[in-house]
């Protein structure tokens, strides 16, 4: 039996992963799921890369210790990958004792074998911070492309690897001072000395392992340009201590220790699960190592990490296949963690679009041979056209037909040999592509099978054949049910939840005793199906438009927008001195003294040009003059649902500008949050009242509420100091309901909740 050891590039722990980053962990997940379906013994290892300058820098920014920052972001990464249904065998960390032990062990092997040298170099030193500056602590102008924000290790614009000393006009990234060169001594891995071993290994491995073209070309370019000894230590605090006399104040460079994390994470798992980790990592004759990375990480996985293993002299399991992708770009630019540009994992989770839909789009367009640009229009087109129009359509029309006309029983019939010959040829094609980790081509071949089945359904018109040629119709529907079973199996690595749902429609399941790749073909169905539910929801224009606006700009710009819109959502305005009232005064009395509520009619409504959650509403408040307010109701109401509606207005609220538009008051709405975090909102309405009518407290045995109209302008804090709640379908202040012309304000969607 084949044994497949699978890794994906360790995500760096200092930021939220975006869709471009997610390609690697998702790709490895698809391949691992496929290998398990094929019956291969499979181990998928990943985890967070936690040491180095970037962690120290981010920790400083957030006023956390490096450990606290790593704990925070490890959990965040773990939760995002869990939402995306990524089935790691282990998701570990590099900041563990096991990782320190394994890294130091490999270093000591290299040192004993003569592959570690030392060299004194000029390094930038910041007199203000009193320390040598590691590469990421330096910013400046790239000497290759002129980009002014280049980091000391790599230019994000042109991709060139850099030394901080190369930067033009360097600055300390922490304090902004100009650092000066100073002598320091570091340890180096002697890549030129290891080169003969590396070349001999690569010549064989790249062919046997069918490496991607960009992996071969980039590695050959590194070798052709001449390998040089590469520093493996840094003047930092947060990292693995160097176990060598004279270097106790230094740590290992993160790109030396990070790939070793694949090994150390397996060591940790082996201790937990009680197996021999060497059966995976020191078993080269029986284990194939597949690694999934982006093209910017290629040299570290084909030169530096292999050189470390080869130089150690131990019988390590070496790279078999390198699956390296090009870049996924975003709309008009690049995805960027550092700049916060793109769709991030947390963003995808918030859209309400299921993980499988995102997984579909990523693999339909996986940038295997060239860069690909994510656009919201393309996302909508591919999901609605291929995922729903092709696969979803086949599932729905087939199972609905069998449920309706055959009472859910798969009819007996002879398989169409010519049809199955085409299907099985495509299925073989899928398997061949997947065996070589050509995930996009395999995925599109799966959809070619669905397309073929849809064409047969259309050509043979079962709605007619059922009456005129019942045997032909029975054969068709039986074949299509088996095709759906095959599609469930083949799509399971890509869209596991959808595949499980599809299998469930057919009375099947996945798991240890469930469906596997062996079940492909016209066999293995229990005989009945159930009427399907919709596998996927169409992406409507208004949703895509809102998401495009929502995720435009950088994360920082979005946060600023969100803060401003949150103010609008709650009508937060500049505090003014509120009228004095004893804190112990009942809320009913405070309300009657301070708050003037009126009925107003929305006569015009439009989207705020600078905020995707805000409406600008023009009101008739009964005064004879138009009045404008701003409300954050876009996520909850369409324009035509609000136009012409009689709402309840806080008439004496101090005006405030919200994203450049003055809001003269605030409408009232009830809201409640569900356990899953979704929010329901209902605008308070007075359909039988007229603009200008007062909304007051109901009469009780104690007599009518005060008829005096509050004349003072109040601020938002004063207003919210008086609790107004929805209770059993009415609006209440303390023990009294809000009424207009004696009629209680009624709620139909949010029966219980807060009002503001």
Secondary structure by P-SEA (a helix, b strand, c coil): cbbbbbbccccccccccccccaaaaaaaaaaaaaaaaaccccccccccccccaaaaaaaaaacccaaaaaaaaaaaaaaaaaaaccccccccccccaaaaaaaaaaaaaaaaaccbbbbbbbbbbbcccccccccccbbbbbcccccccccccccccccccccccccccccccccccbbbbbbbbbcccccccaaaaaaaaaaaaaaaacccaaaaaaaaaaaaaccccccccccccccccccccccccccccccccccaaaaaaaaaaaaaacccccccccccccbbbbbbbccccccccccaaaaaaaaaccccccccccccccccccccccccccccccccaaaaaaccccaaaaaaaaaacccccbbbbbbaaaaaaaaaccccccaaaaaaaaaaaaaacccccbbbbbccaaaaaaaaaaaaaaaaaaaacaaaaaaaaaaaaaaaaaaaaaaacccccccccaaaaaaaaaaaaaaaaaaaaaaccccaaaaaaaaaaaccccccccccccccccccccccccccccccccccaaaaaaaaaaacccaaaaaaaaaaaaaaacccccccccccccccccaaaaaaacbbbbbbbbcccccccccccbbbbbbcccccbbbbbbbccccccccccccccccccccccbbbbcccccccbbbbbbbccccccbbbbbccccccccccbbbbbbbccccccccccccccccccccccbbbbbcccccccccbbbbccccccccccccccccc
